[in-house]
Amino acid sequence: HMIQVMPLMVGSISLALLTATGITFILIISLIPTYLQNHAISPSFDQNIVVLSVTYRTDLSSQNLVKIKNITELNTQLAQLFRPRQINLLITSYDFIISKDISNLVSIQCADGSLFSGVPLNLRFTLGPAQKQITNSQWKKYVNKLLNNLQFEYKKFSIIMSSITDPTIIRSVQLEFCSLEKLSPDATNTLITDKIRLNCPVAILGAGIAGSHIAYRLGPRFKNNLCIFERENYVGGRLYDLDNNENIPLAYSSNPIIPFGGMRFYANQPVVKQLIDELNISYYQYDYQTTLIKTRGKFYTSYNEMCSKSYTNLDCTDDSSGMNAQDQLWVKLLEEYGKNPASSYNYADVNAFCRYVLGDEATEYLRDSFRFRADFLNTDVYSYMEFLKQDFNLVAPIYYPHQGLSQIVKRMLYNAINFNQVRLYVNEPVVEINENIDKSYSVETMNYKITCKQLILAIPPLGWSNVQGTVANEIKSTKYFQSILPVRTIIIVNYWSNRWWENSILFGKYIDRAWTRQNCISFIEILSQHPAKRDMNVTKTVYDDGLCVGMWSDLIARNSQDDMVEELLRGLKGLFTDVEISRPIKTLTKIWPSAWHFQRSNSNVTNTELMNWALKPIGRFAKTQISLVGEAYNIDRSGWIDAAIKSSLASLYSQFNFNNVCYQNDAAINGNYCTENFV
């Protein structure tokens, strides 16, 4: 019987692919499946309807940014090429969709086993018989004839892409058959949702440091059977760097960068350092020179002087080991916690614990002398002290990659894609994760419906907000997931016409960091004190993790930056009182909804329990089937990239049976870090 169809939307797409030599643009064109308006019919031979998905290689230049402006014209040309009526078939649905929200970096494996990287053309269409009366045997004959044509007779043909906006593409384009899929009878949802089906035996959701590290390590084993999906239009998560032109640098780029996320690592973080050395990433050492702190209306460059002059009844001298007054307070907290860790649950948060152990005045000194704000409020004491035990062991030297920490992710994925044919899809937020009857998984992104057998969930907690489905909802409902506390931060970077900070007589010209709780600058890092960035005249003027996050968010959202710049200048002049500061020549901002993570107060979940849960988040699934990875699930190392890398190492060991790996002299644990000891 007659089937009515409803066409869906048309848009446009482009993607810049990371390469060592330049920018590659990939165009994906996919046909909309039919919307069966009157009857939800599952396609099969017996019902005289078939749904086909055909992929062709093209010889389109990968250097061109292309857009389709006349879909009807392009459809007509392709229909003339297929000539289905000659074999008594009628295309009942034939249309293209190019979503404005999709950018795909793909490596395609064709039916003959060959690999294709370039600009593929994907057609999906519904066919029915061209004559009213047709036997089942005739129908099968016609369909098989078309299948044969698509694969062999039309193995190579040309189409005039006159509907392309770029004038360099108005030419004959060669198409060569790559693969053909006859969709199964249960493809009704595909017909309705217009999503392209993918089979990815192993799927990684999230291309931050943890997900990318797993892709890098699993690439040699799974090759093209491994897919990684990222919701943003870039990879790296919070490892986010921009060059002076506000572009995201490519893998192996040599351009100077400004970091908007993670930027440094310690020499005694061997998990990080060995990976950076393996990827041949160069870095430099920088030792902090002068720190300026404003508190209670006064300015200090010494912790002990600040303690003695602005606070009362405190011991403000170095101890016998040379430890300053601030560090002595941290040690006192750790000692009190160590006496009876379970008693830490008696306190509402870290701030309350500090006031109990240290007293009000010492707590105020500790909070004023410490550059981070979120650590104290609404954070679980037990979890935080377990983190602090490790974090307190980190000591200089500190290293900074010349082209930024984001090079770790970019180079890992460059290797995974180019040498192991791992498939990467960006701009693909996950919308649903479900369990199939056979215990495989069905994952839906904005444009794909993916079937996979093994799943690595490298999605931070806030990234799950809009993810639905049986698997997603079960994970989100657990006490472990709900214990995680995201820390919202604001980054504001300024470029200046001169290095005004060098003109300070009161504090000297070597100030590289300053912080205060008395205005909304909160914490400034003068990046151009680094010799590698001296001529850039750049500061990370605001690094705020709680003091004025709401205010900065509101100012950033305004149409003009004028009010934000005025607030920046007011705050800076409150810190650097003896220098003249002109307006910045450029202001860049970044809001991180979850820059790092702690545990919520009263969570009653230990960091170890949280990490073990992440390795097997749903009890009825085998540990080889599913895991969660990322800094958020390894809060012992909160805020550092080694949290994410160690989380991925644990997943590789537990889920994929990788060998135990040991790293010597890991300062955080004061010994050797071996994967088997943390699984």
Secondary structure as GFF3:
##gff-version 3
##sequence-region A 1 679
A	DSSP	beta_strand	16	18	.	.	.	ID=ss1
A	DSSP	beta_strand	23	25	.	.	.	ID=ss2
A	DSSP	beta_strand	30	31	.	.	.	ID=ss3
A	DSSP	three_ten_helix	45	47	.	.	.	ID=ss4
A	DSSP	beta_strand	50	58	.	.	.	ID=ss5
A	DSSP	alpha_helix	71	82	.	.	.	ID=ss6
A	DSSP	three_ten_helix	84	87	.	.	.	ID=ss7
A	DSSP	beta_strand	89	94	.	.	.	ID=ss8
A	DSSP	beta_strand	96	97	.	.	.	ID=ss9
A	DSSP	beta_strand	103	105	.	.	.	ID=ss10
A	DSSP	beta_strand	108	109	.	.	.	ID=ss11
A	DSSP	beta_strand	115	116	.	.	.	ID=ss12
A	DSSP	beta_strand	121	129	.	.	.	ID=ss13
A	DSSP	alpha_helix	136	148	.	.	.	ID=ss14
A	DSSP	pi_helix	149	153	.	.	.	ID=ss15
A	DSSP	beta_strand	156	160	.	.	.	ID=ss16
A	DSSP	three_ten_helix	167	169	.	.	.	ID=ss17
A	DSSP	beta_strand	172	182	.	.	.	ID=ss18
A	DSSP	alpha_helix	188	193	.	.	.	ID=ss19
A	DSSP	beta_strand	196	199	.	.	.	ID=ss20
A	DSSP	beta_strand	202	205	.	.	.	ID=ss21
A	DSSP	alpha_helix	209	222	.	.	.	ID=ss22
A	DSSP	three_ten_helix	223	225	.	.	.	ID=ss23
A	DSSP	beta_strand	226	229	.	.	.	ID=ss24
A	DSSP	beta_strand	241	243	.	.	.	ID=ss25
A	DSSP	beta_strand	257	259	.	.	.	ID=ss26
A	DSSP	beta_strand	265	266	.	.	.	ID=ss27
A	DSSP	alpha_helix	270	278	.	.	.	ID=ss28
A	DSSP	beta_strand	283	285	.	.	.	ID=ss29
A	DSSP	beta_strand	290	295	.	.	.	ID=ss30
A	DSSP	beta_strand	298	300	.	.	.	ID=ss31
A	DSSP	alpha_helix	303	310	.	.	.	ID=ss32
A	DSSP	alpha_helix	325	339	.	.	.	ID=ss33
A	DSSP	three_ten_helix	341	346	.	.	.	ID=ss34
A	DSSP	alpha_helix	350	358	.	.	.	ID=ss35
A	DSSP	alpha_helix	360	369	.	.	.	ID=ss36
A	DSSP	alpha_helix	381	391	.	.	.	ID=ss37
A	DSSP	beta_strand	398	401	.	.	.	ID=ss38
A	DSSP	alpha_helix	406	420	.	.	.	ID=ss39
A	DSSP	beta_strand	423	426	.	.	.	ID=ss40
A	DSSP	beta_strand	430	435	.	.	.	ID=ss41
A	DSSP	beta_strand	441	445	.	.	.	ID=ss42
A	DSSP	beta_strand	448	452	.	.	.	ID=ss43
A	DSSP	beta_strand	454	457	.	.	.	ID=ss44
A	DSSP	three_ten_helix	461	464	.	.	.	ID=ss45
A	DSSP	alpha_helix	470	476	.	.	.	ID=ss46
A	DSSP	alpha_helix	479	482	.	.	.	ID=ss47
A	DSSP	beta_strand	484	495	.	.	.	ID=ss48
A	DSSP	three_ten_helix	500	503	.	.	.	ID=ss49
A	DSSP	beta_strand	511	516	.	.	.	ID=ss50
A	DSSP	beta_strand	523	525	.	.	.	ID=ss51
A	DSSP	three_ten_helix	527	529	.	.	.	ID=ss52
A	DSSP	three_ten_helix	531	536	.	.	.	ID=ss53
A	DSSP	beta_strand	538	544	.	.	.	ID=ss54
A	DSSP	alpha_helix	549	556	.	.	.	ID=ss55
A	DSSP	alpha_helix	562	575	.	.	.	ID=ss56
A	DSSP	beta_strand	586	599	.	.	.	ID=ss57
A	DSSP	alpha_helix	607	615	.	.	.	ID=ss58
A	DSSP	beta_strand	626	628	.	.	.	ID=ss59
A	DSSP	three_ten_helix	631	633	.	.	.	ID=ss60
A	DSSP	three_ten_helix	635	637	.	.	.	ID=ss61
A	DSSP	alpha_helix	641	655	.	.	.	ID=ss62
A	DSSP	beta_strand	662	666	.	.	.	ID=ss63
A	DSSP	three_ten_helix	667	669	.	.	.	ID=ss64
A	DSSP	beta_strand	671	674	.	.	.	ID=ss65
A	DSSP	three_ten_helix	675	678	.	.	.	ID=ss66
###
